Amino acid sequence: MTQTAVKVRGLAKRYGEVRAVDGIDLEIGTGEVFAILGPNGAGKSTTVEILEGYRQRDAGEVSVLGTDPGHPTRLWRSRVGIVLQTANDTAELTVRETIRHFAGYYPQARDPDALIEKVGLTDKADKRIRQLSGGQRRRVDVALGVVGNPEVLFLDEPTTGFDPEARRRFWVLIQDLAQEGTTIVLTTHYLDEAEALADRVAVITKGRVVAEGPPATLGGRAVAKAQVSWLEEGERKQLQTGTPTRTVVELTRRFDGEVPELTVTRPSLEDIYLDLIGSSSTEPDDHSPAASRSRDPR
Ligand SMILES: Nc1ncnc2c1ncn2[C@@H]1O[C@H](COP(=O)(O)OP(=O)(O)OP(=O)(O)O)[C@@H](O)[C@H]1O
């Protein structure tokens, strides 16, 4: 890791009796894409909202770009990008008007039309926000999160409601931003998204980090046993093995060539994730604190 963009030590936050965040440590390097995974109610949004400066913590140390988000300055805010839940305060403005309007708040804003193109809304640029579909509005939200050219970008479930093509387009946008050196912190329930985008992931359950690492090696994934499966005398056979190549060689000899319906698989990120969270998922309350946040970036 080069420089540290986000540092969290012993972070804690309670809501009454609920320990939403219960001693989280994180360190995210400049330019890293970091995904926070976890079941509903695990404490992801609370953590991200504290990092964004939208929620006060009870305990712990937090630094984002060297500043405590509990005491944000105006300059710090202009260096941090946040994708808020869809708000309706610009519903009567067009996509272009909205993005131009918010670009005006930032010293080093992106070119609004280039950004509209990047999020795939060029043909909707002159439509009013209220005329857009849910997924299209979400793309406007993402555009507003990056319009200020932030050094750190926080994305809380950014692609919920996107169609598959919009998700892929969003991934390309995130990869572009990462290439430009933007540090990106995202929460997601899509494990393929974490796998495609993240350099490292942290899995949170009940307000604690239970595993952390690159998606390819998380929770011992890289050294987990492979499953070899084939068809023999009309029956599906399966074998868990740490040496799948040797097994395949033996099978090839035995069958004297092609092994019927041979597959070799290793645990997916989803398998590992489900193992990690076990039965510890907590039920969500049906409130959405983020929905009431203001979009004004000042
Ligand atoms: N404003 C609040 N008041 C009271 N309890 C809250 C509040 N916000 C969150 N909680 C509780 O804190 C816990 C963590 O919630 P949080 O929204 O951080 O989880 P999450 O991991 O983001 O969940 P999800 O995946 O469902 O968005 C949950 O038990 C939730 O019910």
The ligand as a Gaussian input file, in Angstrom:
#p B3LYP/6-31G(d) Opt

LIG

0 1
 N      -30.858000       5.848000      12.164000
 C      -30.903000       4.658000      12.769000
 N      -31.577000       4.492000      13.929000
 C      -31.622000       3.312000      14.567000
 N      -31.028000       2.176000      14.104000
 C      -30.346000       2.272000      12.953000
 C      -30.257000       3.516000      12.226000
 N      -29.516000       3.287000      11.106000
 C      -29.169000       1.979000      11.143000
 N      -29.662000       1.357000      12.229000
 C      -29.456000      -0.052000      12.612000
 O      -28.061000      -0.277000      12.636000
 C      -27.741000      -1.536000      12.082000
 C      -26.788000      -1.335000      10.891000
 O      -27.481000      -0.647000       9.852000
 P      -26.778000      -0.232000       8.478000
 O      -27.783000       0.540000       7.697000
 O      -25.481000       0.420000       8.778000
 O      -26.528000      -1.663000       7.833000
 P      -26.136000      -2.073000       6.332000
 O      -25.047000      -3.077000       6.471000
 O      -25.864000      -0.874000       5.522000
 O      -27.465000      -2.807000       5.852000
 P      -28.158000      -2.915000       4.377000
 O      -27.350000      -3.902000       3.603000
 O      -29.509000      -3.446000       4.721000
 O      -28.171000      -1.527000       3.773000
 C      -29.054000      -2.185000      11.726000
 O      -29.433000      -3.010000      12.778000
 C      -29.997000      -1.016000      11.587000
 O      -31.304000      -1.421000      11.889000

